[in-house]
């Protein structure tokens, strides 16, 4: 299964906040032997969010969506998910119980008893309105749950934009539903730094290696260099361990034919 990430919020696109979700999700996946296949950023625009979700719901990917599941005017993700699925928003009974539990905790911390009849209390319950058929994702930070939707062979997991909530919720979803995928595809990566040679010169070698070893990807990361290092390319192979070893030997042989200056890393 491919794994995708959707990050929602004007504050990311405007630069008011720096996105921290992408590197953390990559870290969470890599620790479990999984890899992110794609990521997409979208602002707080209902039409665009709905469009993105319609496309991702149409596939079988595992998708994590961060942001926009609150109940303020700039939170649209819950409504857009329902629209993309063509189902109504409904108050999830478990979400309702968790939200009321949170309200009770906060009231008692202030030395009061909660009054669930107050308009602001009723408004808070909107955070538990999810697309019909959704399941909750537990939130260990403040009990306000996220939600998940299964579709075909895939699923979407919707979590808040706050990292302290989102990251443990994503980890929970991975550990609860996808432990059988952990470390299931052994991979290996080997690379060298190649100095003072044009990437275009190495392209035929890279193409030949991928053609010869179909379970291997070749990667090339050029650098213009700086005061501490010369211009170079990080050239490597990754994928099936058996083929990676053979492909790496093939790559070194090709570099030797170019009389390239390189070092293993």
C-alpha positions in Angstrom: 0.0 0.0 0.0 1.1 3.5 -0.7 1.0 6.0 2.2 0.1 9.7 1.7 0.0 12.8 3.8 -2.3 15.8 3.5 -1.4 19.0 5.5 -4.2 21.5 5.7 -4.0 25.2 6.8 -3.5 28.7 5.5 -1.0 29.3 8.3 1.4 26.8 6.6 1.0 28.3 3.2 1.3 31.9 4.4 4.5 31.1 6.4 3.0 32.1 9.8 3.8 28.6 10.9 6.5 26.2 9.7 5.2 22.7 8.9 6.6 20.1 11.3 4.3 17.2 10.3 6.1 16.2 7.1 9.5 15.3 8.7 7.8 13.7 11.8 5.5 11.5 9.7 8.5 10.4 7.6 10.3 9.6 10.9 7.3 7.6 12.3 7.1 5.6 9.1 10.8 4.9 8.7 11.0 3.7 12.3 8.4 1.0 11.3 10.0 0.1 8.0 7.5 2.1 6.0 7.9 4.9 3.5 5.8 8.0 2.5 4.8 7.9 -1.1 3.3 11.4 -1.5 2.4 14.6 0.3 0.1 17.5 -0.5 -0.4 20.9 1.1 -3.8 22.7 0.8 -5.1 25.9 2.4 -8.4 26.5 4.3 -10.5 26.5 1.2 -13.5 24.1 1.2 -13.6 23.5 -2.6 -9.9 22.7 -2.8 -9.9 20.5 0.3 -13.0 18.6 -1.0 -11.3 18.2 -4.4 -8.1 16.8 -2.8 -10.1 14.4 -0.7 -12.2 13.2 -3.6 -9.1 12.2 -5.4 -7.5 10.5 -2.5 -10.7 8.7 -1.5 -10.8 7.3 -5.0 -7.6 5.3 -4.4 -6.5 2.5 -2.0 -3.8 4.5 -0.2 -3.3 4.9 3.5 -3.7 8.7 4.0 -3.0 10.8 7.0 -4.6 14.3 7.1 -3.4 16.9 9.6 -5.4 20.0 10.5 -8.8 21.6 10.2 -10.9 19.2 12.3 -11.9 21.8 15.0 -15.1 23.7 15.2 -14.0 27.3 14.3 -15.0 29.0 11.1 -11.7 28.3 9.5 -11.9 24.5 10.2 -13.4 22.7 7.1 -11.9 19.3 7.0 -14.8 17.4 8.6 -17.3 19.0 6.3 -15.1 18.5 3.3 -14.5 14.8 4.1 -18.3 14.3 4.3 -18.9 16.2 1.0 -16.2 14.2 -0.8 -17.8 11.0 0.4 -21.3 12.1 -0.3 -22.5 11.3 3.2 -23.9 13.6 6.0 -22.0 14.7 9.1 -23.3 13.0 12.2 -22.4 13.3 15.9 -20.4 10.2 16.7 -21.6 8.7 20.1 -18.1 7.8 21.3 -16.8 11.3 20.2 -19.6 12.9 22.1 -18.8 11.0 25.3 -15.1 11.9 25.0 -15.8 15.6 24.4 -18.2 15.6 27.4 -15.6 13.9 29.5 -13.1 16.6 28.5 -15.5 19.3 29.4 -16.2 17.7 32.8 -12.5 17.5 33.5 -11.9 21.1 32.7 -14.9 22.3 34.7 -13.9 20.3 37.8 -10.4 21.6 37.5 -11.9 25.0 37.9 -14.0 23.9 40.8 -17.3 23.8 38.9 -19.8 21.3 37.6 -20.3 21.3 33.8 -23.5 22.6 32.3 -24.0 20.8 29.0 -27.0 22.9 28.1 -25.0 26.1 27.5 -24.6 27.1 23.9 -20.8 27.0 24.0 -21.0 23.4 25.4 -23.3 22.4 22.5 -20.9 24.0 20.0 -18.0 22.0 21.3 -19.9 18.8 20.4 -19.5 19.8 16.7 -15.9 18.6 17.0 -17.5 15.1 17.3 -19.5 15.5 14.0 -17.8 13.2 11.5 -18.8 11.7 8.2 -21.4 9.0 8.6 -19.7 5.6 9.2 -16.4 7.1 10.5 -14.5 5.6 13.5 -12.8 7.6 16.2 -9.0 8.0 16.7 -8.2 8.4 20.4 -6.4 11.6 21.4 -4.2 11.0 24.5 -3.5 14.8 24.9 -7.0 16.2 25.6 -9.4 13.3 24.7 -11.0 15.2 21.7 -10.8 12.4 19.1 -10.0 12.5 15.4 -11.7 10.2 13.0 -10.9 7.6 10.3 -12.7 6.5 7.2 -12.2 3.2 5.4 -12.6 3.1 1.6 -11.8 0.1 -0.6 -8.5 -1.3 0.6 -7.3 2.0 1.9 -8.2 4.4 4.8 -7.9 8.0 5.7 -6.9 9.2 9.2 -7.9 12.7 10.2 -6.0 14.3 13.1 -5.6 17.9 14.5 -3.0 20.3 13.3 -1.4 20.4 16.8 1.8 18.2 16.7 1.4 17.2 20.3 -1.9 15.6 19.4 -1.4 14.6 15.8 1.8 12.6 16.2 0.7 10.2 18.9 -2.6 9.7 17.1 -0.8 8.8 13.8 1.5 6.5 15.7 -1.6 4.8 17.3 -3.2 4.3 13.9 0.0 2.8 12.5 0.5 0.5 15.5 -3.1 -0.5 15.7 -4.0 -1.2 12.1 -0.7 -1.7 10.2 1.7 -3.6 12.4 1.5 -6.5 9.9 3.2 -4.2 7.3 6.1 -3.2 9.6 9.5 -4.2 8.2 7.7 -6.4 5.7 9.8 -5.2 2.7 13.5 -5.4 3.4 15.4 -2.6 1.8 19.0 -1.5 1.6 20.7 1.8 0.5 24.2 2.4 -0.6 25.8 5.6 -1.9 28.9 7.4 -2.8 29.9 11.1 -3.1 31.2 11.7 -6.7 33.2 14.9 -7.1 33.5 17.4 -9.9 31.5 15.5 -12.5 28.4 16.5 -14.4 25.1 14.7 -13.6 24.4 14.4 -17.3 27.6 12.4 -17.7 26.4 9.8 -15.2 22.8 9.6 -16.5 23.5 6.7 -19.0 25.1 4.7 -16.2 22.1 5.3 -13.9 19.6 4.3 -16.7 21.6 1.2 -17.4 21.6 0.1 -13.7 17.8 0.6 -13.4 17.3 -1.4 -16.5 19.5 -4.2 -15.3 18.2 -4.3 -11.8 14.4 -3.8 -11.8 14.0 -4.0 -8.0 16.5 -1.1 -7.5 16.0 2.7 -7.7 19.0 4.9 -8.5 19.1 8.3 -6.9 21.2 11.4 -7.6 21.5 14.4 -5.3 23.7 17.1 -6.7 25.3 19.8 -4.5 27.0 23.0 -5.7 29.4 22.7 -2.8 30.5 25.3 -0.2 33.5 26.5 1.7 33.9 23.1 3.3 33.4 20.7 0.3 33.7 20.6 -3.4 30.9 20.3 -5.9 29.6 16.8 -5.8 26.8 14.3 -6.4 25.5 11.9 -3.8 24.9 8.9 -6.1 23.3 5.8 -4.8 21.0 2.8 -5.2 18.2 1.6 -2.9 15.7 -1.3 -2.9 15.9 -5.0 -2.7 19.1 -5.9 -0.7 20.3 -8.6 -3.0 20.0 -6.4 -6.1 21.3 -3.4 -4.3 24.6 -5.1 -3.6 25.0 -6.1 -7.2 23.8 -2.8 -8.5 26.2 -0.9 -6.3 29.1 -3.0 -7.6 28.0 -2.2 -11.1 27.8 1.5 -10.3 31.3 1.5 -8.8 32.6 -0.3 -11.9 31.0 2.4 -14.1 32.5 5.2 -12.0 35.9 3.6 -12.3 35.5 3.6 -16.1 34.9 7.3 -15.9 38.0 7.6 -13.7 35.7 9.5 -11.3 36.8 10.8 -8.0 34.5 9.3 -5.4 34.2 8.1 -1.8 31.8 5.7 -0.2 29.4 7.1 2.5 
